[in-house]
Amino acid sequence: MESYFQKQSGYFSIEDVYCKFHITDIHKPIVVSFAGAGDFIKTQRTKLGVSPWGFEFIKKNGGNVISFAAIDVSNWYRNAKFESFLEHVTAYIADFPSRLGYGGSMGGYGVSAFSNKLRLDRVLLINPVSTLNKIQVPWERRFSSAAARYDWGSGCFDGRHVTATGYVVYDPLHKFDKRHAHRYGENIKHLRVYGVGHSMARHLQSMGMLGKLYRDFVNDSIDEHDFYVNARARRYIDQYYKRQLASFNRRLTPTRKEILDKHRTAIKRKRLLESLGIFDVNISPLAELTMQSTISQEDRGLSGACNDALLRIGSLNKDLNFETSWERGLEFIKKGGFKYYKKVHLVKVLNAEKIVLSGTFDAKRPSNGFILGFLSSLHQNLGTVLVSKGFNLKNIDGLPADQLKRINDLRLSIRQ
């Protein structure tokens, strides 16, 4: 089997485990990676030399790499012949200056469980599952089919015995991941990222942290303070808010939900502004604005100016009716309306946390269709809160059925 590694690169299978390797410089560290449960490779694709999880990432960062992935199913690398094969890998990598392990979830199990056999020096474990042995982890209720299908009582079945130094990255609010992380010894340091759940590698990538964390790991230069400063970027990831606002979050009080909703909306608003090329405005959200179907001469405040701007844009095209104007307002941002009008008060409207709809809006006026369509898009895309203050619509009889549905959806979204 040692002949498999005599070339600079190649790929092969050991029964139900696929391997791909690439060696650039024997004087640099070598990284052994294991793919997670969701990253198995179909048999037919193994013949094409596809890259397992982690392979291209490690190669791109200039490293020597041996990557493993399960074939066809998430088999957790519980194969006696594969375990025996690793003795040849151990012999092959022995002369590299340092031997590193990298993997997440099932891959984290693979790295930690086989670390001693491979004589790894350091490991980076991303939300690892240390074992599925029911005696050792009776509280683990995930992956029940794998726990029952494979032998978890012989060979390298428990990653907690890893003697290499390294790091485990996990979400302490995820009870199973936390318990697995705490099974490792003092040689494995903890890096905690709160509120992102089990898909840690994906979230680290979204936060722009994964590449730096990996490179610092390879260079043995992880700065824990720097890591935690960067981890604050999770507040800019929508998935973070989805998890925090999920029904299974027992810590979600009404007050906390309100705060999280505000932060989530602020992040969406900031990203939308930036996507429109608007960087030179104060992005602190306005408390509220009031929108009306008409503006009196006396109402020259901020709300009046914003309202006037929308009504003027909505009345520019005389050929539009209420429903086509609504469509224009609904698509205004998506179709680049800010390219022409970002100098007026539209940014202020987009920046409002709450918009109060006041008075009667006449469906005979196309400009009212535009303003209501535009506000509907803000509610749908940014979560802008719409509130009624005597809001009413008149002359809607005769409008098409799809327009009446839009009006009904808008009414349902407005707080009384």
C-alpha positions in Angstrom: 0.0 0.0 0.0 3.0 2.3 0.5 3.3 2.5 -3.3 0.1 4.7 -3.3 2.2 7.6 -2.0 5.2 7.4 -4.3 3.8 10.0 -6.7 3.3 13.7 -5.9 -0.4 13.3 -6.0 -3.1 10.7 -6.5 -6.3 9.1 -5.3 -7.5 5.6 -4.4 -10.0 3.8 -2.2 -9.5 1.5 0.8 -12.8 -0.4 0.8 -15.4 2.2 1.9 -13.0 5.1 2.4 -11.7 7.3 -0.3 -8.3 9.0 -0.2 -6.8 11.8 -2.2 -3.3 13.3 -1.5 -1.1 16.0 -2.8 2.5 16.7 -1.7 4.2 20.0 -2.5 7.2 20.1 -0.3 8.4 17.4 2.2 10.0 20.1 4.2 6.6 21.6 5.1 4.0 20.2 7.5 1.5 17.6 6.3 -2.2 17.8 7.1 -4.4 14.7 7.4 -8.0 15.7 7.0 -11.2 13.7 7.5 -14.5 14.7 5.9 -17.7 15.0 7.9 -20.9 12.9 7.8 -22.6 15.0 5.1 -19.5 15.0 2.8 -19.3 11.4 1.7 -18.5 10.7 -1.9 -20.4 8.5 -4.3 -18.6 5.4 -5.7 -18.7 6.6 -9.3 -17.2 10.0 -8.4 -14.2 8.3 -6.6 -13.2 7.1 -10.1 -13.1 10.7 -11.3 -10.6 11.9 -8.7 -12.9 14.4 -7.0 -11.6 16.2 -4.0 -12.8 15.3 -0.5 -13.8 18.0 2.1 -10.8 20.1 3.0 -8.5 18.9 0.2 -8.7 21.9 -2.0 -8.8 24.3 0.9 -5.6 22.8 2.3 -3.9 22.6 -1.1 -4.8 26.2 -1.8 -3.1 27.3 1.4 0.1 25.7 0.1 0.1 22.6 2.3 0.8 18.9 1.9 -2.4 17.1 2.3 -3.9 13.6 2.7 -7.7 13.7 2.7 -10.1 11.0 3.6 -13.9 10.7 3.0 -16.5 8.0 3.4 -17.9 6.4 0.3 -21.7 6.3 -0.4 -22.7 6.6 3.3 -21.5 8.2 6.4 -19.6 5.2 7.7 -17.6 7.0 10.4 -14.4 5.3 9.2 -15.3 2.2 11.3 -13.6 -0.2 9.1 -10.9 -2.5 10.4 -9.0 -2.7 7.1 -8.9 1.1 6.8 -7.6 1.3 10.4 -4.9 -1.2 9.5 -4.1 0.8 6.3 -3.4 3.9 8.5 -0.2 2.2 9.7 1.2 2.7 6.2 0.1 6.4 6.3 1.9 6.7 9.7 5.1 5.4 8.2 4.8 7.7 5.1 4.3 10.9 7.0 6.8 10.1 9.8 9.6 12.2 8.1 7.6 15.4 7.6 8.6 18.2 10.0 5.1 18.2 11.6 2.0 16.1 11.3 -1.3 17.9 11.7 -4.9 16.7 11.8 -8.0 18.7 10.6 -11.7 17.7 10.6 -15.2 18.6 11.7 -18.1 16.6 13.2 -17.6 13.0 12.0 -14.3 14.2 10.6 -13.4 15.6 14.0 -14.0 12.1 15.3 -11.7 10.7 12.6 -8.9 13.1 13.4 -9.0 12.6 17.2 -9.7 8.9 17.1 -6.8 8.1 14.7 -4.5 10.8 16.0 -2.4 8.5 18.2 -2.1 5.9 15.5 -1.0 8.5 13.0 1.3 10.1 15.6 0.0 13.5 14.9 1.6 16.5 16.6 -1.3 18.9 16.6 -5.0 18.7 15.8 -7.8 21.2 14.9 -11.2 19.8 15.7 -14.3 21.6 14.5 -17.3 20.7 16.6 -16.1 17.0 16.8 -18.2 14.0 17.7 -15.7 12.2 20.0 -17.4 8.8 19.8 -20.8 7.1 19.3 -20.1 4.5 21.9 -23.3 4.4 24.0 -21.5 3.5 27.2 -19.2 6.5 26.9 -21.8 9.0 25.6 -25.2 7.7 26.6 -26.5 11.3 26.2 -25.8 11.5 22.5 -29.1 11.2 20.7 -28.0 12.2 17.2 -26.6 9.7 14.6 -28.5 6.8 16.2 -28.4 4.6 13.1 -24.6 4.9 12.9 -24.3 4.2 16.6 -26.2 1.0 16.1 -24.8 -0.1 12.7 -21.0 0.1 13.5 -18.8 -1.5 16.1 -18.0 1.1 18.7 -16.2 -1.1 21.1 -12.9 -2.0 19.5 -10.0 -0.3 17.8 -9.8 3.5 17.6 -13.4 4.1 18.7 -13.0 7.1 21.0 -11.3 10.4 20.2 -11.0 11.5 23.8 -7.7 9.7 24.2 -5.9 11.9 21.7 -2.5 12.9 23.0 -1.6 15.5 20.4 -2.0 19.1 21.4 -4.5 21.3 19.6 -7.8 23.1 19.6 -11.5 22.2 19.7 -13.9 24.8 18.2 -17.5 24.5 19.2 -20.7 26.4 20.3 -21.2 26.1 24.1 -24.9 26.6 23.6 -25.1 23.4 21.6 -25.4 20.9 24.4 -24.2 17.8 22.5 -21.2 19.6 21.0 -20.3 21.1 24.3 -20.3 17.7 26.0 -18.2 16.1 23.3 -15.7 19.0 23.6 -15.4 18.6 27.3 -14.5 14.9 26.9 -11.0 15.9 25.6 -8.1 16.4 27.9 -6.2 19.5 29.0 -3.9 19.1 25.9 -6.9 20.3 23.8 -7.7 24.0 24.2 -11.2 25.3 23.7 -12.3 28.0 21.3 -15.9 28.9 21.7 -18.2 30.6 19.2 -21.6 31.2 20.8 -25.0 30.7 19.0 -24.0 29.3 15.6 -24.9 25.6 16.2 -23.3 22.5 14.8 -22.3 23.8 11.3 -19.2 25.5 12.7 -16.9 25.3 9.7 -19.6 27.0 7.4 -20.1 29.7 9.9 -16.4 30.4 10.4 -16.2 30.6 6.6 -19.1 33.1 6.5 -17.4 35.2 9.2 -14.1 35.2 7.2 -12.4 33.4 10.0 -11.8 29.9 8.8 -8.8 30.6 6.5 -7.0 32.6 9.2 -7.7 30.1 11.9 -6.4 27.2 9.7 -3.3 29.1 8.7 -2.6 30.1 12.3 -3.1 26.5 13.3 -0.6 25.3 10.7 1.9 27.9 11.8 1.2 27.1 15.5 0.4 30.8 16.1 -3.3 30.9 17.1 -4.0 34.1 19.1 -7.0 33.3 21.3 -7.8 36.9 22.0 -7.7 37.7 18.3 -10.0 34.7 17.7 -12.7 36.0 20.1 -12.5 39.5 18.7 -13.1 38.2 15.2 -15.9 35.8 16.4 -18.0 38.8 17.2 -18.6 38.9 13.4 -21.3 36.2 14.0 -23.6 39.1 14.7 -23.5 39.8 10.9 -24.6 36.3 9.9 -28.3 35.7 9.3 -28.0 32.1 10.4 -26.9 33.2 13.8 -30.1 35.1 14.3 -32.2 32.2 12.8 -30.8 29.9 15.4 -31.1 32.4 18.3 -34.7 33.1 17.3 -35.7 29.4 16.8 -38.4 27.9 18.9 -36.0 25.4 20.5 -34.0 28.2 22.1 -35.1 28.0 25.7 -33.2 31.2 26.5 -35.4 33.2 24.1 -37.4 35.6 26.2 -39.7 38.2 24.7 -37.2 41.0 25.5 -34.3 39.1 24.0 -36.4 38.3 20.9 -37.1 42.0 20.4 -33.4 42.9 20.7 -32.4 40.2 18.3 -35.0 41.2 15.8 -33.7 44.8 15.9 -30.1 43.7 15.4 -31.0 41.4 12.6 -33.0 44.1 10.8 -30.1 46.5 11.3 -27.7 44.1 9.7 -30.0 43.5 6.7 -30.4 47.2 6.3 -26.7 47.8 6.4 -26.0 45.1 3.8 -28.7 46.5 1.5 -27.3 50.0 1.8 -23.9 48.7 0.9 -25.2 46.7 -2.0 -26.7 49.9 -3.3 -23.4 51.7 -3.1 -24.5 53.8 -0.2 -21.7 54.0 2.4 -21.7 57.7 3.3 -24.8 57.8 5.4 -25.5 57.4 9.1 -26.8 53.8 9.3 -28.2 54.2 12.8 -31.8 53.4 12.3 -34.5 56.0 12.7 -37.1 55.2 15.4 -40.0 55.8 13.0 -41.4 57.7 10.1 -45.0 58.5 9.2 -46.3 57.9 5.7 -49.5 59.5 4.3 -51.3 59.6 1.0 -51.0 63.4 0.9 -48.7 65.9 2.5 -49.9 69.3 3.8 -47.8 72.4 3.4 -47.3 72.5 7.2 -45.8 69.0 7.3 -42.3 69.8 6.2 -40.4 67.7 8.8 -38.4 64.6 8.0 -41.4 62.4 7.6 -43.0 64.9 5.2 -39.9 65.2 3.1 -39.5 61.4 2.9 -43.2 61.0 2.1 -43.1 63.7 -0.5 -40.1 62.0 -2.2 -41.9 58.7 -2.5 -45.1 60.3 -3.8 -43.2 62.3 -6.4 -41.4 59.2 -7.7 -44.6 57.3 -7.7 -46.4 60.0 -9.9 -43.6 60.3 -12.5 -45.1 57.9 -15.0 -48.6 59.1 -15.8 -49.3 55.9 -17.8 -49.3 53.6 -14.7 -52.3 52.7 -12.7 -52.5 51.7 -9.0 -51.5 48.0 -9.5 -48.7 48.6 -11.9 -47.4 51.4 -9.7 -47.5 49.0 -6.8 -45.4 46.5 -8.8 -43.0 49.3 -9.6 -42.7 50.2 -5.9 -42.2 46.5 -5.0 -39.4 46.1 -7.5 -37.9 49.6 -7.1 -34.8 48.6 -5.0 -34.2 45.3 -6.9 -34.3 47.1 -10.3 -31.8 49.8 -9.3 -34.1 52.7 -8.4 -31.6 54.0 -5.9 -29.1 54.5 -8.8 -31.2 57.6 -9.7 -32.8 58.6 -6.5 -30.4 57.9 -3.7 -29.7 61.7 -3.2 -33.3 62.2 -2.0 -34.9 60.9 1.2 -35.3 57.3 0.2 -32.3 56.3 2.3 -34.1 57.7 5.3 -37.2 55.7 4.6 -35.0 52.5 4.1 -33.3 53.3 7.4 -36.5 53.5 9.5 -37.2 50.8 12.1 -40.9 51.6 12.0 -43.1 53.2 9.5 -46.6 54.5 10.5 -49.3 54.5 7.8 -51.7 57.3 8.5 -55.0 58.2 6.8 -56.8 57.0 3.7 -54.9 55.9 0.6 -57.0 56.2 -2.6 -56.5 53.4 -5.1 -57.3 55.9 -7.9 -53.9 57.5 -7.3 -51.0 55.6 -8.9 -48.5 57.3 -6.5 -50.3 55.6 -3.6 -49.7 52.2 -5.3 -46.0 53.0 -5.6 -45.6 54.0 -2.0 -47.5 51.0 -0.6 -45.6 48.6 -2.9 -42.3 50.1 -1.8 -43.1 49.8 1.9 -44.2 46.2 1.3 -40.8 45.4 -0.1 -39.1 47.0 2.9 -41.3 44.8 5.2 -40.6 41.7 3.2 -36.8 42.2 2.7 -35.8 44.1 5.8 -38.4 43.3 8.4 -39.4 47.0 8.6 -42.3 47.3 11.1 -45.5 48.7 9.6 -48.0 50.3 11.9 -51.5 51.6 11.3 -52.6 55.0 12.6 -56.1 55.1 11.0 -54.7 53.5 7.8 -57.4 52.8 5.2 -57.6 52.0 1.5 -60.5 53.1 -0.6 -61.7 52.6 -4.2 -60.2 49.1 -4.4 -63.3 47.5 -6.0 -62.5 46.3 -9.4 -58.8 45.7 -8.8 -57.4 42.3 -10.1 -57.5 39.4 -7.7 -53.8 39.2 -7.4 -53.6 42.8 -6.4 -56.3 42.3 -3.8 -54.3 39.5 -2.4 -51.3 41.8 -2.1 -53.4 44.3 -0.3 -54.7 41.7 2.1 -51.1 40.5 2.8 -50.1 44.1 3.5 -53.0 44.5 5.9 -52.1 41.3 7.7 -48.5 42.6 8.2 -49.6 46.0 9.6 -49.7 46.2 13.4 -52.7 48.0 14.8 
